[in-house]
């Protein structure tokens, strides 16, 4: 393995250990629930899920699980500008 690649692998490891470096703007996740698969989406601070609970309440176990998994990697969005805080 080239020495430059070893340095890149070490850098990747360091990045992975510092989750504050990451901030998601948008993504789509397929989550396997207890009864069926769900599509969970996140865009600019807003969640969406295809389950009935989310449609009625604006939150659900699927979006809450994603919040727990991602933690601080979800950057808060300011209401005034729609930009990252």
N, C-alpha and C positions, 0 to 999 in steps of 0.2 A: 504494500500500500504506500502511496506517495506521502511524504511528510506533510505536504500541504493539505491532503485530505484528513490526516490525523488532526490537524489544527481545526479544520472545519467541523469535524465530529465533536471535538471538545467544545467548540463555540455553541453548537446545537444543544449539547447537554446543558451548558450553562444557561442558555436561553430557556430551555424547558424547565429548569429549576427556579425561574424567576417569572411566574405567571403575570406579574404586573406589567410586563413588557407587551402583553397581548391585549387587544381591545377589539371585540367583534362589532362590526357594523351590521352585517346581515349573514344569515345562513338558513339552511333547511336541513332538518334531521328526521330520519325515519326511526321512530321509537317503538319497540315491541311492548305493547301493554299486556295486561293479564288476559284480555279478551280479544284484542285485535291490534293491528298496527296503526300507529298514528303519525301524522305529518305535523311536526312542530316547526314553526318559522319565527325568525327574529329579524327585525329590520328597524334600524335607527331608534332603538329603545322600546319598540312595541312588539309584543308577542302575538302569535296566532297559533291555534291548534284546531284540527278538524274534529275534535270530540264535542259531544253535547254539553258537557260541563263548561267548557270554555265558551261555547256559544251563549250559554245562559248567564255565566258569571264573569267572563273576561279573564279568568284564570282557571287552572286545572292541575291535577297531579303531574301531568306531562311537562307543562311549562315550569312548574315549581321544581321538578327534578332537574331540569336543564339549568335553572338558576343555581341550584346547589352544586352541580357538576362544574359549572363555569366560574362561579364565585365572582371575584373582582375583575375577571376578564371582560365583563359586560360593563362598558363605560357608560356612566350616566349621561343623558342627553338633556340639555337645558331647554325648557319650554319656550323661551323667548326666541332663540335662534335656531333650534333644531340641531345645534352643533354639540360636539363633545365638551363636557365641562372641564 
